[in-house]
């Protein structure tokens, strides 16, 4: 069992007590947040990342027998989205994404977002030996917690920002500056998106130490649908020896265990179970004993929660 621990401001005494509690409840590994938050300064013209005290926390976890990993929210940042010179993702109707605090996506082609991504990767590469690196929102914008997950008969809300259209135009060798033109080149558009995300993952593999495994979170969709929504290509990730974490939050999405099981069965058609770590919501009662039966067939189950 892996627990994605959501601490922000917390004392070392409190942290140690909570790690002991997780250990007693059967947790083998804890994923710690890299960032405490991002502070804006100089009249909102730049950002400064505030990192968690991981140099202190990691040894504390090791000392009580817990494995340790870290998680990074790759292309989401409310703080970055508030900068005066920030360029937000753009919808098919030409409207810029309106940030409401709950989800603040960054376009992976935005130079500021890419600079943030690489800066943080280089930072966490210097941490003591870890077991896992968990990459969240390594994708194009897709708010799966609120979007309609039935995408069979509609076009997903791609990002059509100037960075995307300019980069895509350079790849196909002609100027593409309208949604209609992109829709006529949908196979090329989808291939370009998946290559862009895969290259970001390959860069992470090159920067981060090889000893730790990389986990990539994906939305609760079958592997065929995910490239359309996020640009992620799960099979390519596992070919690179990475782990896929389908976020099967069936409780908040008001779905059943059977829905989650069906998604996992779709994954097993193309990839092995040891490349899949199902991610569930942390139980409200704090006991992890009541796992769905199918979760026992996988090497690890990840639990995440907005609050511990």
C-alpha positions as CSV (number, residue, x, y, z in Angstrom):
1,X,0.0,0.0,0.0
2,X,1.3,3.4,-1.0
3,X,-0.2,6.6,0.5
4,X,0.0,10.0,-1.3
5,X,0.5,12.2,1.8
6,X,-1.0,15.7,1.2
7,X,0.8,17.7,4.0
8,X,1.4,21.4,3.5
9,X,2.3,23.3,6.7
10,X,3.1,20.8,9.4
11,X,5.5,20.4,12.3
12,X,8.1,17.7,12.4
13,X,6.5,16.2,15.5
14,X,3.1,16.1,13.8
15,X,4.6,14.6,10.7
16,X,6.4,11.9,12.6
17,X,3.2,11.0,14.5
18,X,1.2,10.7,11.2
19,X,3.8,8.6,9.6
20,X,3.7,6.2,12.6
21,X,-0.1,6.0,12.2
22,X,0.2,5.2,8.5
23,X,2.7,2.5,9.3
24,X,0.4,0.9,11.9
25,X,-2.4,0.9,9.3
26,X,-0.4,-1.1,6.9
27,X,1.2,1.5,4.7
28,X,4.5,0.4,3.2
29,X,5.4,3.5,1.2
30,X,4.5,7.2,1.5
31,X,4.6,9.7,-1.3
32,X,5.6,13.2,-0.1
33,X,4.7,16.5,-1.9
34,X,7.6,18.3,-3.4
35,X,6.2,21.8,-3.2
36,X,4.7,23.5,-0.1
37,X,3.4,26.2,-2.4
38,X,4.6,28.8,-4.9
39,X,5.0,32.4,-3.7
40,X,4.5,35.3,-6.0
41,X,6.8,38.3,-5.6
42,X,8.1,41.3,-7.4
43,X,4.6,42.6,-8.3
44,X,3.5,39.2,-9.6
45,X,6.2,39.2,-12.3
46,X,8.0,36.0,-11.1
47,X,7.6,33.0,-8.9
48,X,9.6,31.3,-6.3
49,X,9.0,27.6,-5.4
50,X,8.8,26.8,-1.7
51,X,9.9,23.2,-1.2
52,X,8.9,20.9,1.5
53,X,11.5,20.0,4.1
54,X,12.2,16.7,2.4
55,X,15.8,16.4,3.6
56,X,14.3,16.1,7.1
57,X,11.2,14.1,6.3
58,X,12.8,11.3,4.2
59,X,15.2,10.1,6.9
60,X,12.3,10.1,9.4
61,X,10.3,7.8,7.2
62,X,13.2,5.5,6.6
63,X,13.9,5.3,10.3
64,X,10.4,3.8,11.0
65,X,10.6,1.4,8.1
66,X,8.6,3.3,5.5
67,X,9.5,3.4,1.8
68,X,9.6,7.0,0.4
69,X,8.7,8.7,-2.8
70,X,7.8,12.2,-3.9
71,X,5.0,13.5,-6.1
72,X,5.1,16.5,-8.4
73,X,2.1,18.3,-9.9
74,X,3.8,18.7,-13.3
75,X,1.5,21.0,-15.4
76,X,-0.9,22.5,-12.9
77,X,-0.1,25.6,-10.8
78,X,-2.5,28.2,-9.5
79,X,0.3,30.5,-8.5
80,X,1.9,30.4,-12.0
81,X,-1.5,31.0,-13.6
82,X,-1.8,34.3,-11.6
83,X,1.2,36.0,-13.1
84,X,0.5,39.0,-15.3
85,X,2.4,37.7,-18.3
86,X,1.0,34.1,-18.1
87,X,-0.7,32.7,-21.2
88,X,-3.5,30.3,-20.2
89,X,-4.7,27.3,-22.2
90,X,-7.3,28.1,-24.9
91,X,-10.5,26.2,-25.7
92,X,-11.9,25.3,-29.1
93,X,-14.1,28.4,-29.0
94,X,-11.1,30.6,-28.6
95,X,-11.8,31.5,-25.0
96,X,-8.9,31.3,-22.5
97,X,-9.3,28.9,-19.6
98,X,-10.9,30.6,-16.6
99,X,-9.1,29.6,-13.4
100,X,-11.4,29.0,-10.5
101,X,-8.9,27.8,-7.9
102,X,-9.7,24.0,-8.0
103,X,-7.8,23.2,-11.2
104,X,-5.3,25.5,-12.8
105,X,-3.8,23.6,-15.8
106,X,-0.7,24.7,-17.6
107,X,-0.1,24.0,-21.2
108,X,3.0,21.7,-21.6
109,X,4.1,23.9,-24.6
110,X,4.1,27.1,-22.5
111,X,7.7,28.1,-22.0
112,X,7.0,29.2,-18.4
113,X,5.3,25.9,-17.6
114,X,8.2,23.9,-19.1
115,X,10.8,25.9,-17.2
116,X,9.0,25.2,-14.0
117,X,8.8,21.5,-14.8
118,X,12.5,21.2,-15.5
119,X,13.5,23.4,-12.6
120,X,11.6,21.1,-10.1
121,X,12.9,17.9,-11.7
122,X,16.5,19.1,-11.2
123,X,15.7,20.0,-7.6
124,X,14.2,16.6,-6.7
125,X,17.0,14.8,-8.5
126,X,19.3,15.9,-5.7
127,X,17.2,14.3,-2.9
128,X,18.4,11.2,-1.0
129,X,17.6,7.9,-2.5
130,X,13.9,7.4,-3.2
131,X,11.7,4.5,-4.2
132,X,9.3,6.4,-6.5
133,X,8.7,9.6,-8.4
134,X,5.0,10.2,-8.9
135,X,4.2,12.5,-11.8
136,X,0.7,14.1,-11.6
137,X,-0.8,16.1,-14.5
138,X,2.0,15.2,-16.9
139,X,-0.5,15.9,-19.6
140,X,-2.4,18.5,-21.7
141,X,-5.3,20.1,-19.7
142,X,-8.1,17.8,-18.9
143,X,-10.1,18.3,-15.7
144,X,-11.2,14.7,-15.3
145,X,-12.8,15.3,-11.9
146,X,-15.4,17.6,-13.6
147,X,-15.4,16.7,-17.3
148,X,-17.8,14.2,-18.8
149,X,-15.8,11.0,-19.0
150,X,-18.0,9.7,-21.9
151,X,-15.9,11.0,-24.8
152,X,-17.0,8.6,-27.5
153,X,-19.2,11.0,-29.4
154,X,-17.6,14.4,-28.9
155,X,-14.3,16.2,-29.4
156,X,-12.3,16.5,-26.1
157,X,-11.4,20.0,-24.9
158,X,-8.0,20.3,-26.5
159,X,-5.7,23.2,-25.8
160,X,-5.5,25.5,-28.9
161,X,-3.2,28.1,-27.4
162,X,-0.6,30.0,-29.6
163,X,2.2,27.8,-28.2
164,X,0.3,24.6,-29.4
165,X,-0.7,25.9,-32.8
166,X,2.7,27.3,-33.5
167,X,4.5,24.2,-32.5
168,X,2.1,22.0,-34.4
169,X,2.5,24.2,-37.5
170,X,6.3,23.7,-37.4
171,X,5.9,19.9,-37.2
172,X,3.4,19.6,-40.2
173,X,5.2,22.3,-42.3
174,X,2.2,24.6,-42.8
175,X,0.5,27.4,-40.9
176,X,-2.3,25.9,-38.7
177,X,-4.2,28.6,-36.8
178,X,-7.8,27.5,-36.6
179,X,-9.7,24.7,-34.9
180,X,-11.3,23.6,-38.2
181,X,-7.8,23.1,-39.8
182,X,-6.7,21.1,-36.8
183,X,-9.8,18.9,-36.9
184,X,-9.0,18.1,-40.5
185,X,-5.6,16.9,-39.4
186,X,-6.7,15.0,-36.3
187,X,-4.4,12.0,-36.7
188,X,-1.4,14.3,-37.0
189,X,-2.6,16.4,-34.1
190,X,-3.0,13.4,-31.8
191,X,0.4,12.0,-32.8
192,X,2.1,15.3,-32.1
193,X,0.4,15.6,-28.7
194,X,1.5,12.1,-27.6
195,X,5.0,12.7,-28.7
196,X,5.2,16.0,-26.8
197,X,4.1,14.3,-23.6
198,X,6.3,11.3,-24.1
199,X,9.4,13.5,-24.6
200,X,8.7,15.3,-21.3
201,X,8.6,11.8,-19.6
202,X,11.9,10.8,-21.3
203,X,13.5,14.0,-20.1
204,X,12.3,13.2,-16.6
205,X,13.9,9.7,-16.9
206,X,17.2,11.3,-18.0
207,X,17.2,13.8,-15.1
208,X,16.0,11.7,-12.2
209,X,18.2,8.9,-10.7
210,X,17.5,5.5,-12.3
211,X,17.2,3.7,-9.0
212,X,13.7,4.9,-8.4
213,X,10.6,3.9,-10.4
214,X,8.5,6.6,-12.1
215,X,4.7,6.5,-11.7
216,X,2.6,8.5,-14.1
217,X,-1.0,9.3,-13.0
218,X,-3.6,9.0,-15.7
219,X,-7.4,9.9,-15.6
220,X,-10.0,7.2,-15.0
221,X,-10.4,6.2,-18.6
222,X,-9.5,3.2,-20.7
223,X,-6.1,3.4,-22.4
224,X,-7.6,3.9,-25.8
225,X,-9.4,7.1,-24.7
226,X,-6.6,8.7,-22.7
227,X,-4.5,9.9,-25.7
228,X,-7.5,11.9,-27.0
229,X,-8.0,13.7,-23.7
230,X,-4.5,14.2,-22.2
231,X,-2.0,13.4,-24.9
232,X,-0.7,10.6,-22.7
233,X,0.0,7.2,-24.2
234,X,0.0,4.6,-21.4
235,X,1.5,1.8,-23.4
236,X,4.5,4.0,-24.4
237,X,5.0,4.8,-20.8
238,X,5.2,1.2,-19.7
239,X,7.5,0.4,-22.7
240,X,9.8,2.9,-20.9
241,X,9.5,0.8,-17.7
242,X,7.3,3.4,-16.0
243,X,4.2,2.6,-13.9
244,X,0.7,3.7,-14.7
245,X,-1.6,4.9,-11.9
246,X,-5.2,5.0,-13.2
247,X,-7.0,7.4,-10.8
248,X,-10.1,5.2,-10.0
249,X,-11.8,7.6,-7.7
250,X,-15.2,5.9,-8.0
251,X,-16.5,7.3,-4.7
252,X,-16.3,11.0,-5.7
253,X,-17.3,10.2,-9.3
254,X,-20.3,8.3,-8.0
255,X,-19.3,5.1,-9.8
256,X,-19.2,1.5,-8.8
257,X,-16.3,-1.0,-8.2
258,X,-17.4,-2.7,-11.4
259,X,-16.7,0.5,-13.4
260,X,-13.2,0.6,-11.9
261,X,-12.7,-3.1,-12.6
262,X,-13.7,-2.7,-16.2
263,X,-11.1,0.1,-16.7
264,X,-8.4,-2.2,-15.2
265,X,-9.4,-5.0,-17.5
266,X,-8.9,-2.8,-20.5
267,X,-5.4,-2.1,-19.3
268,X,-4.6,-5.7,-19.0
269,X,-5.2,-6.3,-22.7
270,X,-2.0,-4.5,-23.6
271,X,0.1,-4.4,-20.4
272,X,1.1,-6.5,-17.4
273,X,-0.4,-6.0,-14.0
274,X,3.0,-5.2,-12.4
275,X,3.0,-2.0,-14.5
276,X,-0.3,-0.8,-13.0
277,X,-0.8,0.7,-9.6
278,X,-4.6,1.4,-9.1
279,X,-5.1,4.7,-7.3
280,X,-8.1,5.0,-4.9
281,X,-9.4,7.7,-2.6
282,X,-8.2,7.4,1.0
283,X,-11.0,6.0,3.2
284,X,-12.7,8.5,5.4
285,X,-12.6,6.2,8.4
286,X,-8.8,5.9,8.2
287,X,-8.8,2.1,7.9
288,X,-7.4,0.5,4.7
289,X,-8.7,-3.0,5.4
290,X,-11.8,-2.8,3.1
291,X,-10.0,-2.9,-0.3
292,X,-11.8,-3.9,-3.5
293,X,-11.1,-7.5,-4.3
294,X,-9.4,-6.6,-7.6
295,X,-6.9,-4.4,-5.9
296,X,-5.2,-7.5,-4.3
297,X,-4.2,-8.6,-7.8
298,X,-1.8,-5.7,-8.3
299,X,1.6,-5.2,-6.7
300,X,0.6,-1.9,-5.1
301,X,-2.5,0.2,-4.5
302,X,-2.1,4.0,-4.1
303,X,-4.3,6.0,-1.8
304,X,-4.7,9.8,-2.3
305,X,-6.8,12.4,-0.5
306,X,-7.0,16.2,-0.4
307,X,-6.6,16.0,3.3
308,X,-5.1,13.4,5.7
